[in-house]
Amino acid sequence: MDFQHRAGGKTGSGGVASASESNRDRRERLRQLALETIDINKDPYFMKNHLGSYECKLCLTLHNNEGSYLAHTQGKKHQTNLARRAAKEAKEAPAQPAPEKVKVEVKKFVKIGRPGYKVTKQRDPESGQQSLLFQIDYPEIAEGIGPRHRFMSAYEQRIEPPDRRWQYLLLAAEPYETIAFKVPSREIDKAENRFWTHWNKETKQFFLQFHFKMEKAIPQSSGPAPPAGVKRPPPLMSGLGPRPPTEPMPPPPPGGMHIPPLPPGAPGGPQMPPQMPPQMPMPPMPMRPPPPEGLTIPNN
């Protein structure tokens, strides 16, 4: 048989595949794809009968192996039955009302300005902790609303460039504007008697006080004890106690009086500053002899 001039054929290659061969090849590709993407054990319509063959409970078809069943699931018949079953179940299922969303009414107030305030700096005489006391006046606060407060990091606000050394204390109460105080970014002591708030409903004043935690002191380095008779210099840091009293210096002699010379060998005589030895004169520099006649020296 001559395959050289056959349509679609090439010399040295096989003949053109028939329709049955193309369908068989297509089903094999679909089966391989389904094996990679579909878990056959989780398919509700897959069933293995007592004869060892496989059935599709949706389409009522019989298959000899798993590959044939997987190729069937990718076919048009199986896909159409799946869509028909889904539409039937959606129609028969009772209509369930959608859950109602909880509506939160947003209270809208017309801002009337900033409240009056007073800030007091304090220090605990016992522990030495620094504290701040805030007194905010809300004479026209809305009914049923209490003042609120919170601390905000410098990286949350958008008014100033962020600075890690500072934090902000926010105070809010409707219909007043929210105000903020810029305080050092130190750790707050949240103990019961170190952080407290009070809202006076009669005078419409809000009080808030908090203490900063004490910073850890730098331990002093303990060096070896100085030998006997040697005085240790006073500490350079302030606040470590008063300096020991020193002996008073004798008053200077009155003007015009000369101090008599001390006898030779007496201790405590005036010491003269050391004198520098006389410097030797520098030797003269040798002179260059003049050039011979007829010779010129170029100027640099």
Salt bridges, closest charged atoms under 4 A:
ASP25 OD2 - ARG29 NH1 2.43
GLU28 OE2 - ARG31 NH2 2.60
ASP124 OD2 - ARG194 NH1 2.61
GLU156 OE1 - ARG150 NH2 3.31
GLU160 OE1 - LYS182 NZ 3.20
ASP163 OD2 - ARG165 NH2 2.87
GLU174 OE1 - LYS111 NZ 2.91
GLU177 OE1 - ARG114 NE 3.76
GLU187 OE2 - LYS213 NZ 3.14
GLU215 OE2 - ARG186 NE 3.76
